[in-house]
């Protein structure tokens, strides 16, 4: 698998939109409800990139199999931190190390940006918890009914941090 940074959405718009729709259809809690309309997915990607957001994709056999975003804090007193967001792997490509490699790549990018603290949140009962804990993220809180899953069911949220060397 190859990791690549996307700096211009247009060439990858359809592939990213389709990936997002597949993730939501599989039930992932990604801030959207099922069925996710194609125009909603496309609009999302059009608004992602900024000077504070870096987008990385994992390519498997030349196709986008996953994504992760690094949101750099723009707060005057928060230039040391960033947030890991929208770590997603296509349902057909899960359990192949894609999410782990994307997460590690985002961490390296954070280091290059001079960030020393990473934050993220995930569904309490979701499979991503195992990944985050195995990569050294520390659980610092749980919030009941934090978000709805893709089907409208309320899910508790876990919040993690990781100090970077």
C-alpha positions in Angstrom: 0.0 0.0 0.0 1.1 3.5 -0.8 0.2 6.7 1.1 -0.2 9.9 -0.8 -1.2 13.4 0.2 -4.1 15.0 -1.7 -3.7 18.7 -2.3 -6.4 19.0 -5.0 -9.7 17.2 -4.7 -11.0 17.4 -8.3 -9.0 14.5 -9.7 -10.1 12.2 -6.8 -13.6 13.5 -6.2 -15.6 10.6 -7.4 -13.4 8.0 -5.7 -13.5 9.9 -2.4 -17.2 10.4 -2.6 -17.8 6.7 -3.3 -15.5 5.7 -0.5 -17.4 7.9 1.9 -20.8 6.6 0.8 -19.5 3.0 1.3 -18.2 3.8 4.8 -21.5 5.4 5.9 -23.5 2.5 4.3 -21.5 0.1 6.4 -22.6 1.9 9.6 -19.5 4.0 10.4 -20.2 7.1 12.6 -18.7 9.8 10.4 -21.1 12.6 11.1 -23.5 11.6 8.3 -26.6 9.4 8.2 -27.4 6.5 5.8 -28.3 6.8 2.9 -25.6 9.3 2.2 -26.4 11.1 -1.1 -23.7 11.3 -3.6 -23.9 15.1 -3.8 -23.5 15.3 0.0 -20.4 13.2 -0.2 -19.0 15.3 -3.0 -19.8 18.5 -1.2 -18.0 17.2 1.9 -14.8 16.6 0.0 -15.0 20.0 -1.7 -14.9 21.7 1.7 -12.1 19.6 3.3 -8.8 21.1 2.3 -7.5 24.3 3.9 -4.3 25.6 5.2 -5.1 23.8 8.5 -6.2 20.4 7.0 -3.9 17.8 5.4 -5.6 14.9 3.6 -3.8 11.5 3.1 -5.1 8.6 1.1 -4.0 4.9 1.1 -3.8 3.4 -2.3 -4.2 -0.3 -2.8 -3.8 -1.6 -6.3 -4.0 2.0 -7.6 -7.4 2.7 -5.9 -8.2 4.7 -2.8 -8.7 2.2 0.0 -8.7 4.7 2.9 -8.2 8.2 4.1 -7.1 10.2 7.1 -7.0 13.9 7.9 -4.7 15.9 10.1 -6.4 19.0 11.4 -3.8 21.4 12.6 -5.0 23.6 15.4 -5.1 27.3 14.3 -5.6 28.5 17.9 -2.8 30.9 19.0 -2.2 28.8 22.1 -2.7 25.5 20.3 0.0 25.4 17.6 1.5 22.3 19.3 -1.6 20.1 18.7 -3.5 18.5 15.9 -6.5 16.2 15.5 -6.7 13.0 13.7 -10.0 12.9 11.7 -12.0 10.8 9.3 -9.7 7.8 9.4 -11.7 5.4 7.2 -11.0 2.2 5.3 -13.2 0.8 2.6 -15.1 -2.2 3.9 -13.5 -4.4 1.3 -10.0 -3.4 2.3 -10.3 -3.7 6.1 -8.0 -5.8 8.2 -5.1 -5.2 5.8 -3.1 -2.6 7.8 -4.4 0.3 5.9 -5.8 2.3 8.8 -2.6 1.7 10.8 -0.3 2.9 8.0 -2.5 6.0 7.4 -2.5 6.8 11.1 1.3 6.4 11.4 1.7 8.6 8.3 -0.5 11.3 9.8 1.5 11.2 13.0 4.7 11.7 11.0 3.2 14.6 9.2 2.2 16.1 12.6 5.8 15.8 13.7 7.0 17.5 10.6 4.5 20.3 11.3 6.0 20.7 14.8 2.9 19.2 16.6 3.6 17.3 19.8 0.0 16.4 20.9 -2.6 14.5 18.9 -6.3 14.2 19.7 -9.1 12.1 18.3 -12.5 10.7 19.1 -14.2 7.4 18.1 -17.2 5.3 18.9 -16.8 3.7 22.3 -17.7 0.2 21.0 -16.1 0.6 17.6 -13.2 -1.5 16.3 -10.9 1.5 16.0 -10.3 1.5 19.8 -8.0 -1.5 19.5 -6.0 0.3 16.8 -5.6 3.6 18.7 -4.6 1.9 21.9 -2.1 -0.3 20.2 -0.6 2.8 18.6 -0.1 4.4 22.1 -3.2 6.6 22.3 -4.4 7.2 25.8 -8.1 7.2 26.6 -8.9 10.4 28.6 -12.7 10.4 28.6 -16.0 9.0 27.5 -19.2 10.9 26.6 -22.5 9.1 26.6 -24.6 9.5 23.4 -21.9 11.6 21.8 -23.0 11.0 18.2 -25.4 9.0 16.1 -24.2 6.2 13.9 -25.1 6.1 10.3 -28.5 4.6 11.2 -29.5 7.2 13.8 -28.6 5.2 16.9 -26.9 7.1 19.7 -23.4 5.9 20.4 -21.0 6.7 23.3 -17.7 8.4 22.3 -14.2 7.7 23.5 -11.6 10.5 23.5 -7.9 9.9 23.1 -4.6 11.8 23.1 -1.1 10.9 22.2 2.1 12.8 23.0 4.5 12.7 20.1 8.3 12.5 20.5 
